[in-house]
Amino acid sequence: MLATDWATLGPHAHAVQFYEHDDVLISMLARFVGPALVAGDAAVVIATKPHRDAMIRRLKSRGFDHTIARHQGRYVALDAADTLSKFMRNGSPDPRRFVREVGDIIERAGDATGEPHPRVVAFGEMVSLLWTGGQREAAIRVEELWNDLARIHTFSLCCAYAMNGFAGHTAPFLKICAQHSHVFPAERRQSPRRQVAS
């Protein structure tokens, strides 16, 4: 589904944000993570350090201090490359290791809210690193593993890809879209009119 509003994301959503400029990504992250933490929910951000730091700066500029949520365990920030290294084997993601590494993180963050049915939002930039590194099939497989994980744990997920990684790759672009329930188009490009829901 072509999406325009982050408020439309439900507890099992798997959204993707395409972007041309980092500022669009950081703005999205702040709108996705900030309200969840303010509401007492949990957020897991698996991203590059520049993007994690930029999101925190954006949240602070809006008067939000993430440190309490971090100390409570409701906010978990991890490096995308380091997390990838824990479940990638011979260029492919190992499903069991993915569930153990990523699933445990999601579960612990939710438990930290103290709620019986916690709301968890998660952002993953690991697929983008794989994609820009030329490991396109591995990126698609990780997207599939996220969808499999959503059958075990309840969370709202967003991934993000820079549009410059799709130049001349229409079919792979559509494959990526097909793994998501919501598609947020890049700021100056059109994403497909209709996208297959997962």
Secondary structure, DSSP 8 states (H G I E B T S, - for coil): -B---GGG--TT-EEEEEESSHHHHHHHHHHHHHHHHHTT-EEEEEE-HHHHHHHHHHHHHTT---HHHHHHTSEEEEEHHHHHHHHEETTEE-HHHHIIIIIHHHHHHHHTTT-SS--EEEEE-HHHHHHHTT-HHHHHHHHHHHHHHTTTS--EEEEEEEGGGGTT-HHHHHHHHHT-SEEE--TTS---SS----
